[in-house]
């Protein structure tokens, strides 16, 4: 498993300043430490302090059930996410994981992921063209142990960005290449694991208005594909996810009259079951 798989994300839903302006964009950053689905300008423009996502489900033919789980994001007045709390209902009791983020300007300096027993601290440092990610495990008694480090070294050549990823002994084990077109749209990401020679790729296509239309992932495990459909006002309405050309789930995005996400509905086509993410908001005064 990738050292920072819990923190990595290359694709996320963004909300624009327009009250109905959802859009999908592609991020070529190696580590998106927050995995957020909210654009910074949207948060500041609307003075959002907290977003709570409550998870529910509706089994086919049954009533909606509250799962007792969800995620809460908190933002400072500058629109930066300062914490994310994930709550799960496990065997009748709540189990929470709190992630806190420290930034310098808009850049992450460190994050701390804490549960009831211990915490995992991720420290990020930039020196020249090298970004280091070091992990430390600590307990409630204040004792901390270094676990490992990973180093990303970036090189640019024309419309291509190459990232060499090295382990804690600074030996390269992975190469990631980002390809851009003449308009600077990201068209492909290629990953090669240097020891095993395993290869995977992600290809992106766009609508005539520059919105993401599809993402296709190819690896030795098969293919994965996401397609995105927009309404007449260019607002994202639904997402479809396929594995080896089989539809696995479809997601509908429900907007409130204010243009903010009211709910995300995720339907399993094989069972008809629906997962519901219900959004509520709090605001800075």
C-alpha positions as CSV (number, residue, x, y, z in Angstrom):
1,X,0.0,0.0,0.0
2,X,1.2,3.5,-0.8
3,X,2.8,5.2,2.2
4,X,0.3,8.1,2.0
5,X,-2.6,6.5,0.4
6,X,-4.9,7.7,3.1
7,X,-4.1,11.3,2.2
8,X,-3.8,11.1,-1.6
9,X,-6.4,12.3,-4.1
10,X,-6.1,13.5,-7.7
11,X,-9.8,14.3,-8.4
12,X,-12.3,16.2,-6.4
13,X,-15.6,18.0,-6.8
14,X,-15.3,21.7,-6.5
15,X,-17.8,24.4,-5.8
16,X,-17.4,27.7,-7.6
17,X,-18.3,31.2,-6.5
18,X,-21.4,31.1,-8.6
19,X,-24.4,30.0,-6.5
20,X,-25.1,27.1,-8.9
21,X,-21.5,26.7,-10.2
22,X,-20.4,23.2,-9.3
23,X,-17.6,21.9,-11.4
24,X,-15.1,19.1,-11.6
25,X,-11.5,19.9,-11.9
26,X,-8.3,17.8,-12.0
27,X,-5.5,18.4,-9.4
28,X,-2.0,17.3,-10.4
29,X,-0.7,17.8,-6.8
30,X,1.1,14.7,-5.5
31,X,-0.6,14.9,-2.1
32,X,-4.0,16.5,-1.5
33,X,-3.8,16.4,2.3
34,X,-7.4,17.4,2.9
35,X,-9.3,15.4,0.3
36,X,-11.8,18.2,0.4
37,X,-14.7,18.8,-2.0
38,X,-14.9,22.5,-1.5
39,X,-13.2,25.3,-3.4
40,X,-11.3,27.8,-1.2
41,X,-13.0,30.9,-2.8
42,X,-16.4,29.3,-2.3
43,X,-15.7,28.9,1.5
44,X,-14.4,32.5,1.9
45,X,-17.1,34.1,-0.3
46,X,-19.9,32.5,1.8
47,X,-18.1,32.8,5.1
48,X,-18.5,29.1,5.8
49,X,-17.3,28.1,9.3
50,X,-18.4,24.4,9.3
51,X,-19.8,21.8,7.0
52,X,-21.3,18.7,8.4
53,X,-22.1,15.6,6.2
54,X,-24.4,13.1,7.8
55,X,-24.5,9.6,6.3
56,X,-27.8,7.9,5.7
57,X,-29.0,5.0,3.7
58,X,-32.2,3.8,2.1
59,X,-32.3,0.1,1.4
60,X,-34.5,-0.7,-1.6
61,X,-38.2,-0.5,-0.7
62,X,-37.5,0.7,2.9
63,X,-37.4,4.0,4.8
64,X,-34.4,6.2,5.1
65,X,-32.1,5.2,8.0
66,X,-29.7,7.4,9.9
67,X,-26.3,5.6,10.1
68,X,-25.0,7.7,13.0
69,X,-21.9,8.5,11.1
70,X,-20.5,11.4,9.1
71,X,-17.8,14.0,8.6
72,X,-17.4,17.5,9.9
73,X,-15.1,20.1,8.3
74,X,-14.1,23.3,10.1
75,X,-12.7,26.4,8.4
76,X,-10.9,29.5,9.6
77,X,-11.9,33.0,8.5
78,X,-9.4,32.8,5.7
79,X,-11.2,29.8,4.2
80,X,-8.6,27.2,5.2
81,X,-9.7,23.8,6.5
82,X,-8.3,23.5,10.0
83,X,-9.9,20.2,11.0
84,X,-11.8,17.2,9.8
85,X,-13.7,14.9,12.1
86,X,-14.9,11.5,10.9
87,X,-17.4,9.7,13.1
88,X,-18.5,6.1,12.8
89,X,-21.1,4.1,14.7
90,X,-19.3,0.8,15.7
91,X,-21.3,-1.8,17.6
92,X,-23.5,0.9,19.2
93,X,-20.8,3.3,20.2
94,X,-19.3,6.3,18.4
95,X,-15.7,6.1,17.2
96,X,-14.1,9.3,16.0
97,X,-11.0,10.2,14.1
98,X,-9.9,13.9,14.3
99,X,-7.5,15.3,11.7
100,X,-6.0,18.8,12.3
101,X,-4.1,20.8,9.8
102,X,-1.4,23.4,10.2
103,X,-0.6,25.7,7.3
104,X,1.8,28.4,6.3
105,X,-0.3,30.6,4.1
106,X,-2.1,28.1,1.9
107,X,0.6,25.4,2.1
108,X,0.4,22.4,4.5
109,X,3.1,22.2,7.1
110,X,1.8,19.3,9.1
111,X,-1.3,17.3,9.8
112,X,-2.2,15.2,12.9
113,X,-4.6,12.3,12.6
114,X,-5.8,11.2,16.0
115,X,-8.1,8.5,17.4
116,X,-8.8,7.4,21.0
117,X,-5.5,5.6,21.3
118,X,-2.8,7.3,19.3
119,X,-2.0,9.8,16.6
120,X,-0.3,9.8,13.3
121,X,1.6,13.1,12.4
122,X,2.5,13.9,8.8
123,X,5.2,16.6,8.4
124,X,5.6,18.2,5.0
125,X,8.7,20.2,4.1
126,X,9.8,21.8,0.8
127,X,13.5,22.3,-0.1
128,X,14.1,23.4,-3.7
129,X,12.4,20.9,-6.0
130,X,12.0,18.3,-3.3
131,X,9.0,17.8,-1.1
132,X,9.4,15.5,1.9
133,X,6.6,13.7,3.8
134,X,7.6,12.3,7.1
135,X,5.4,10.3,9.4
136,X,5.5,9.9,13.2
137,X,3.4,7.8,15.5
138,X,2.6,9.2,19.0
139,X,0.4,8.2,22.0
140,X,-1.6,10.1,24.5
141,X,1.4,10.1,26.9
142,X,3.3,12.4,24.5
143,X,5.7,9.7,23.3
144,X,6.5,9.9,19.6
145,X,8.3,7.5,17.2
146,X,9.5,8.3,13.7
147,X,8.0,5.8,11.2
148,X,9.3,6.7,7.7
149,X,9.8,9.5,5.1
150,X,9.0,9.8,1.5
151,X,10.5,12.2,-1.0
152,X,9.0,13.7,-4.2
153,X,11.4,15.3,-6.6
154,X,9.8,17.2,-9.5
155,X,11.2,18.0,-13.0
156,X,9.5,20.0,-15.8
157,X,10.1,19.5,-19.5
158,X,7.8,21.3,-21.9
159,X,4.2,20.1,-21.3
160,X,5.3,17.3,-19.0
161,X,5.9,17.1,-15.3
162,X,7.8,14.1,-13.9
163,X,7.9,13.3,-10.2
164,X,10.4,10.8,-8.9
165,X,9.2,9.3,-5.6
166,X,11.8,7.9,-3.2
167,X,11.6,5.9,0.0
168,X,13.1,6.8,3.4
169,X,16.5,5.7,2.2
170,X,16.1,8.1,-0.8
171,X,16.0,5.2,-3.3
172,X,13.6,5.8,-6.1
173,X,10.7,3.3,-6.3
174,X,8.0,5.1,-8.4
175,X,7.9,7.5,-11.3
176,X,4.8,9.6,-11.9
177,X,4.4,11.6,-15.2
178,X,1.8,14.3,-15.8
179,X,0.9,15.2,-19.4
180,X,-0.7,18.5,-20.3
181,X,-2.1,19.8,-23.6
182,X,-1.4,23.1,-25.3
183,X,-4.1,24.8,-23.1
184,X,-2.6,23.3,-19.9
185,X,-5.3,20.8,-19.3
186,X,-4.1,17.6,-17.6
187,X,-4.7,14.8,-20.1
188,X,-2.9,11.8,-18.5
189,X,-1.1,10.6,-15.4
190,X,1.3,7.7,-15.8
191,X,2.6,5.7,-12.8
192,X,5.5,3.2,-13.0
193,X,6.8,1.2,-10.1
194,X,10.5,0.8,-10.8
195,X,11.1,-2.4,-8.9
196,X,8.2,-4.5,-10.2
197,X,7.8,-2.5,-13.4
198,X,4.0,-2.4,-12.8
199,X,2.4,0.4,-14.8
200,X,-0.9,2.2,-14.5
201,X,-2.4,5.3,-16.1
202,X,-5.3,7.8,-15.8
203,X,-6.6,9.6,-18.9
204,X,-8.9,12.6,-18.8
205,X,-11.3,14.1,-21.3
206,X,-13.2,17.4,-21.3
207,X,-16.3,19.0,-22.6
208,X,-16.3,21.9,-25.1
209,X,-16.6,24.2,-22.1
210,X,-13.5,22.8,-20.4
211,X,-15.3,20.8,-17.8
212,X,-14.1,17.3,-16.9
213,X,-16.1,14.8,-18.9
214,X,-14.5,11.5,-18.0
215,X,-11.6,9.8,-16.2
216,X,-10.3,6.4,-17.2
217,X,-7.9,4.4,-15.1
218,X,-6.0,1.4,-16.6
219,X,-3.9,-1.1,-14.6
220,X,-3.2,-4.8,-14.5
221,X,-6.3,-5.1,-12.3
222,X,-8.5,-3.9,-15.1
223,X,-10.2,-0.6,-15.9
224,X,-12.1,2.0,-13.9
225,X,-14.0,4.9,-15.4
226,X,-15.9,7.9,-14.1
227,X,-18.2,9.9,-16.3
228,X,-19.7,13.3,-15.4
229,X,-22.9,14.8,-16.7
230,X,-23.9,18.5,-16.5
231,X,-27.2,20.4,-16.8
232,X,-28.0,23.2,-19.2
233,X,-26.5,25.7,-16.8
234,X,-23.2,23.8,-16.7
235,X,-23.9,22.6,-13.2
236,X,-22.7,19.0,-12.4
237,X,-25.7,16.8,-11.9
238,X,-24.5,13.2,-11.8
239,X,-21.5,10.9,-11.8
240,X,-21.3,7.3,-13.0
241,X,-18.6,4.9,-12.0
242,X,-17.7,1.7,-14.0
243,X,-15.3,-1.2,-13.4
244,X,-14.4,-3.2,-16.5
245,X,-17.3,-1.6,-18.3
246,X,-19.8,-2.6,-15.5
247,X,-21.8,0.1,-13.8
248,X,-20.9,0.0,-10.1
249,X,-22.7,3.1,-8.8
250,X,-24.3,6.3,-9.9
251,X,-24.3,9.5,-7.9
252,X,-26.8,12.4,-8.1
253,X,-26.0,15.8,-6.8
254,X,-28.9,17.7,-5.2
255,X,-28.5,21.5,-4.8
256,X,-30.4,23.8,-2.4
257,X,-32.0,27.1,-3.6
258,X,-28.9,28.8,-2.5
259,X,-26.7,26.7,-4.8
260,X,-24.9,24.9,-2.1
261,X,-24.9,21.1,-2.1
262,X,-27.9,19.8,-0.1
263,X,-27.2,16.1,-0.6
264,X,-25.3,13.5,-2.5
265,X,-27.2,10.4,-3.5
266,X,-25.2,7.3,-4.4
267,X,-27.2,4.4,-5.9
268,X,-26.2,0.8,-6.2
269,X,-27.8,-0.4,-9.6
270,X,-27.5,-4.1,-8.6
271,X,-29.6,-3.7,-5.4
272,X,-31.4,-0.4,-5.7
273,X,-30.0,0.7,-2.3
274,X,-29.2,4.4,-1.9
275,X,-26.5,6.0,0.3
276,X,-27.3,9.6,1.2
277,X,-24.8,12.3,2.3
278,X,-26.8,15.1,3.9
279,X,-25.0,18.5,4.1
280,X,-25.6,21.3,6.6
281,X,-23.7,24.5,7.1
282,X,-22.6,27.0,9.8
283,X,-21.2,30.4,9.0
284,X,-18.7,33.0,10.5
285,X,-20.5,36.1,11.7
